[in-house]
């Protein structure tokens, strides 16, 4: 598909709006899940609310990548939103710990499919020299949804009820599907094939795209912190006296949006690796701040730095993936990147849940581990950049 010189097209606008609604839908319920699971008698499984979600997302990636490259981008995006719609409506009628955990497992298919196809769609319609800018622009809407979602969810849960909050999250996903119906498919007809169940036969070549190995490792190391944050932060905010458990997420996402608005072209101008070198250091600083006894000031500063880091990390890693990927396997490349994301988040959530277990004294260790992994990513990038410059010379 011929790519227009401008990124500001109707298809891109619709994609941004759909992403906003989708991200708001699944993030809306996150702050309330730990207390909801505890009310069902499953407090010891709090770490699994995110871990199971990301596990299924990771498992779904190879399938979504293959389907994206064969049947099209739009159908796979629509399926992801459909899963979000159905799961949002089922939470209120689940009243057992086992049922809740199984539903979280199913819900993960939503983020295991839609973002993969979305990233491939962006690669189809955006010129190569504006990929960082486009990923930043798309990220503004995604981040806004993820910022507003937790705050809206906590407000709705306290004002009109938990059940209604789940239903409204489901409604957001439905609207996301309706928008996708207006979008044009970008997978060339010469590459498209009809859906058959044979497409679910997955080999190692469908799981991992070797051309983006550097992206895989950096994403794995930096996303560990996200698993820690979504698992522990709702309790940390209660500890410092904040009534809205979504405030940390709102602060860091606003910071992320600011970065995307004003600095979305940075990696297009200066290169992916130099930007990531600085953003991994900022991420490490954010995590090390939380080693100190939590207070409103340290939490706010940590949230701002976390937002700055991810405001650069996410679009830059996505753009780097499209730079390195085999163009005929863009879906597979995006799936590989997201597998690293989900694996990192899942490992972070499990580690945080097992270490924390509701005990305040255990809060610093998961953040310390997140900071160490961010430093490892920083050192990896320095070495990679040095070798790249040496080979280039």
C-alpha positions in Angstrom: 0.0 0.0 0.0 1.4 3.4 -1.0 2.1 5.5 2.1 1.0 9.2 2.0 3.5 11.9 3.0 1.3 13.1 5.8 0.4 11.0 8.9 -2.8 12.9 9.4 -5.3 10.8 7.4 -8.8 9.7 8.2 -7.6 6.1 8.8 -5.0 7.3 11.3 -7.6 9.4 13.1 -10.0 6.5 13.4 -7.2 4.3 14.6 -6.3 6.8 17.3 -9.9 7.1 18.5 -10.4 3.4 18.5 -7.2 2.9 20.5 -8.4 5.6 23.1 -11.6 3.7 23.7 -10.0 0.3 23.8 -7.2 1.3 26.3 -9.7 3.1 28.5 -11.9 0.0 28.5 -9.4 -2.4 29.9 -7.5 0.1 32.1 -10.7 1.4 33.7 -11.1 -1.7 35.8 -7.4 -2.2 36.9 -7.4 -0.1 40.2 -10.5 -1.9 41.5 -9.4 -5.5 40.7 -7.2 -6.1 43.8 -10.0 -5.2 46.2 -12.6 -7.0 44.1 -10.6 -10.2 44.2 -10.0 -9.8 47.9 -13.8 -9.4 48.4 -14.2 -12.8 46.7 -11.6 -14.3 49.2 -8.6 -14.3 46.9 -6.3 -11.7 48.4 -3.3 -14.0 48.1 -3.8 -14.1 44.3 -3.7 -10.3 43.8 -0.5 -10.6 41.8 -2.2 -12.9 39.3 -4.8 -10.2 38.3 -2.1 -8.8 36.0 0.0 -11.9 35.5 -2.8 -14.0 34.0 -3.9 -11.2 31.8 -0.4 -10.7 30.4 0.2 -14.5 30.1 -2.7 -14.9 27.7 -1.7 -11.7 25.9 1.7 -13.3 25.4 0.3 -16.6 24.3 -2.0 -14.8 21.8 0.8 -12.8 20.2 2.1 -15.5 17.7 -1.5 -16.2 16.6 -2.4 -12.6 16.2 0.8 -11.9 14.3 0.2 -14.7 11.9 -3.5 -13.8 11.4 -2.5 -10.1 10.9 -0.2 -11.1 8.1 -2.7 -13.4 6.5 -6.3 -12.3 6.9 -5.8 -8.6 7.6 -5.2 -5.9 10.2 -8.8 -4.7 10.8 -10.4 -8.2 11.6 -7.7 -8.9 14.2 -8.2 -5.4 15.8 -11.9 -6.0 15.9 -11.5 -9.4 17.6 -9.4 -7.8 20.4 -12.0 -5.2 21.1 -14.7 -7.9 21.0 -13.0 -9.9 23.7 -12.7 -6.7 25.8 -16.4 -6.1 25.3 -17.5 -9.6 26.4 -15.2 -9.8 29.4 -16.2 -6.4 30.7 -19.9 -7.6 30.8 -19.0 -10.9 32.5 -17.1 -9.6 35.5 -20.2 -8.6 37.5 -21.7 -12.1 37.3 -18.6 -13.9 38.4 -18.6 -14.6 42.2 -15.8 -17.1 42.7 -12.0 -16.7 42.8 -11.5 -19.4 40.2 -14.1 -17.8 37.9 -12.5 -14.4 38.3 -9.0 -15.7 37.5 -10.2 -17.6 34.5 -11.9 -14.5 33.2 -8.7 -12.5 33.6 -7.0 -15.2 31.6 -9.5 -14.8 28.8 -9.4 -11.0 29.0 -5.7 -11.0 28.1 -6.5 -12.1 24.5 -7.8 -8.5 23.9 -4.4 -6.9 24.4 -2.7 -9.9 22.8 -4.5 -9.2 19.5 -5.5 -5.6 18.9 -2.2 -3.8 19.6 -0.3 -6.3 17.3 -2.6 -5.5 14.4 -2.7 -1.8 15.2 1.1 -1.6 15.1 1.2 -3.4 11.7 -1.5 -1.1 10.5 0.5 2.0 11.4 3.6 0.5 9.6 1.4 0.1 6.5 0.2 3.7 6.3 3.1 5.8 7.7 6.2 6.9 5.8 9.4 5.4 7.2 10.9 8.8 8.2 7.8 9.6 10.3 7.3 6.4 12.2 8.5 7.8 15.5 6.2 10.8 15.2 3.2 8.5 14.2 3.8 6.1 17.1 4.0 9.1 19.4 0.7 10.5 18.1 -1.1 7.2 18.4 0.4 6.8 21.8 -1.1 10.1 22.9 -4.6 8.6 22.4 -3.6 5.3 23.9 -2.0 6.9 26.9 -4.9 9.3 27.4 -7.3 6.3 27.5 -5.0 4.5 30.0 -4.8 7.7 32.0 -8.5 8.5 32.1 -9.5 4.9 32.5 -8.3 4.2 36.0 -9.5 7.5 37.3 -12.9 7.1 35.7 -13.2 3.5 36.9 -12.4 4.4 40.5 -14.9 7.3 40.3 -17.7 5.1 38.8 -17.1 2.3 41.3 -17.4 4.7 44.3 -20.3 6.8 42.9 -22.6 4.3 41.1 -21.2 0.9 41.8 -18.7 -1.7 40.7 -21.1 -3.6 38.5 -22.0 -0.4 36.5 -18.3 0.4 36.2 -17.7 -3.0 34.5 -20.6 -2.5 32.2 -19.3 1.0 31.1 -15.9 -0.5 30.4 -17.7 -3.0 28.2 -19.5 -0.1 26.4 -16.2 1.6 25.6 -14.9 -1.6 23.9 -18.1 -1.8 21.9 -17.6 1.7 20.6 -14.1 0.8 19.7 -15.4 -2.0 17.5 -17.9 0.3 15.7 -15.2 2.7 14.8 -13.1 -0.1 13.3 -15.9 -0.9 10.9 -15.2 2.4 9.1 -11.5 1.7 8.5 -10.0 0.5 5.3 -7.9 -2.7 5.2 -4.2 -2.1 4.5 -2.9 -5.6 3.9 -2.4 -6.0 0.2 -4.8 -8.3 -1.6 -1.9 -10.3 -3.0 -0.9 -11.2 0.6 -4.4 -11.9 2.0 -5.9 -15.3 2.4 -9.2 -16.6 3.7 -9.5 -17.6 7.3 -9.0 -21.3 8.0 -8.2 -23.1 11.3 -4.9 -24.2 9.7 -3.7 -20.6 10.5 -3.7 -21.6 14.2 -1.0 -24.1 13.5 2.0 -22.3 14.9 5.7 -23.1 14.5 8.7 -21.4 16.0 9.0 -19.1 12.9 5.6 -17.7 13.8 6.5 -17.1 17.4 9.7 -15.1 17.1 11.0 -12.7 14.5 14.9 -12.9 14.8 15.5 -9.5 13.1 14.2 -7.6 16.2 16.2 -9.4 18.9 17.6 -6.2 20.4 14.1 -4.7 20.7 12.9 -7.9 22.4 15.5 -7.7 25.2 15.1 -4.0 25.9 11.3 -4.3 26.0 11.6 -7.3 28.3 13.8 -5.5 30.8 12.0 -2.2 30.9 8.4 -3.6 31.0 9.2 -5.5 34.3 8.6 -2.2 36.0 5.1 -1.9 34.6 4.1 -5.2 36.2 5.4 -4.0 39.5 3.6 -0.7 39.3 0.1 -2.0 38.3 0.3 -4.6 41.1 1.6 -2.5 44.0 0.6 1.1 43.3 -3.1 0.8 44.2 -2.1 -0.1 47.7 0.8 2.4 47.8 -1.7 5.2 47.0 -3.9 4.1 49.8 -0.9 4.0 52.1 -0.2 7.7 51.5 -3.8 8.7 51.9 -5.0 9.0 48.3 -8.6 7.9 48.0 -8.5 7.6 44.2 -6.3 4.5 43.4 -6.0 5.6 39.8 -4.1 8.9 40.5 -0.6 7.5 40.1 -1.6 6.1 36.7 -3.2 9.5 35.8 0.0 11.4 36.7 2.4 9.2 34.8 0.2 9.0 31.8 -0.2 12.8 31.6 3.6 13.1 31.8 3.8 10.5 29.0 1.4 12.5 26.9 3.4 15.6 27.3 6.5 13.8 26.0 4.6 12.4 23.0 3.1 15.8 22.1 6.4 17.8 22.2 9.0 15.2 21.5 7.4 12.6 19.3 9.9 13.4 16.4 12.9 12.9 18.6 13.8 9.3 17.6 13.2 10.2 13.9 15.7 13.0 14.3 18.4 11.6 16.6 17.9 7.8 16.3 16.2 5.1 18.2 19.1 4.0 20.4 20.3 7.4 21.7 16.7 8.1 22.8 16.4 4.8 24.6 19.7 5.2 26.3 18.4 8.3 28.1 14.9 7.0 28.7 16.1 3.8 30.4 18.1 5.9 32.9 15.0 8.0 33.6 13.0 4.8 34.2 15.7 3.5 36.6 15.5 6.8 38.6 11.7 6.5 38.8 11.9 3.0 40.3 14.8 3.9 42.7 12.7 6.7 44.1 10.1 4.2 45.3 12.8 2.5 47.5 12.4 5.4 49.8 9.4 5.2 52.3 6.5 6.2 50.1 5.1 9.8 50.5 3.0 12.0 48.3 6.1 13.8 47.0 8.1 10.6 46.1 5.1 9.0 44.5 4.4 12.1 42.4 8.0 12.4 41.3 8.2 8.7 40.5 5.0 8.9 38.5 6.3 11.9 36.4 9.6 10.2 35.7 7.9 6.9 34.9 5.7 8.8 32.4 8.6 10.5 30.8 10.4 7.2 30.4 7.5 5.4 28.8 6.6 8.5 26.7 9.9 7.9 24.9 10.2 4.1 25.3 7.0 2.8 23.8 6.9 4.8 20.5 10.7 4.5 20.0 10.7 0.7 20.5 7.7 0.3 18.2 9.4 2.5 15.5 12.7 0.5 16.0 10.8 -2.7 15.4 9.4 -1.5 12.1 12.9 -0.4 11.1 14.4 -3.8 11.7 11.5 -6.0 10.7 11.1 -8.1 7.6 8.4 -6.1 5.7 6.6 -9.3 4.7 6.3 -10.4 8.4 5.4 -7.1 10.1 2.7 -8.7 12.1 5.1 -11.4 13.4 7.6 -8.7 14.3 5.1 -6.7 16.2 3.9 -9.8 18.0 7.5 -10.6 19.0 7.8 -7.1 20.5 4.6 -7.4 22.4 5.5 -10.9 23.7 8.5 -9.2 25.3 6.2 -6.6 26.7 3.7 -9.1 28.2 6.4 -11.4 29.5 8.1 -8.5 31.3 4.8 -7.2 32.8 3.8 -10.7 33.8 7.1 -11.5 35.5 7.0 -8.1 37.2 3.5 -8.7 38.5 4.2 -12.2 39.8 7.5 -11.0 41.5 5.7 -8.1 43.0 2.8 -10.1 44.2 4.9 -12.8 45.7 7.3 -10.4 47.5 4.7 -7.8 48.6 1.8 -9.9 50.0 0.2 -6.9 51.5 3.2 -6.1 53.8 4.4 -2.5 53.7 8.0 -3.4 54.5 8.2 -5.4 51.4 7.4 -2.6 49.0 10.9 -1.4 48.1 12.3 -4.7 46.8 10.2 -5.0 43.6 11.0 -1.4 42.7 14.7 -2.1 43.4 14.6 -5.0 41.0 12.8 -2.9 38.4 15.5 -0.2 38.6 18.3 -2.8 38.3 16.7 -4.2 35.1 16.4 -0.7 33.7 20.1 -0.2 34.3 20.9 -3.5 32.6 18.9 -2.3 29.6 20.9 1.0 29.6 24.2 -0.9 29.6 22.9 -3.2 26.8 22.0 -0.2 24.7 25.4 1.5 25.3 27.2 -1.6 24.2 24.9 -2.0 21.1 25.4 1.6 20.2 29.1 1.3 20.5 29.3 -1.8 18.3 26.9 -0.2 15.7 29.1 2.9 15.5 32.2 0.8 15.2 30.8 -1.4 12.4 29.4 1.7 10.6 32.9 3.2 10.6 
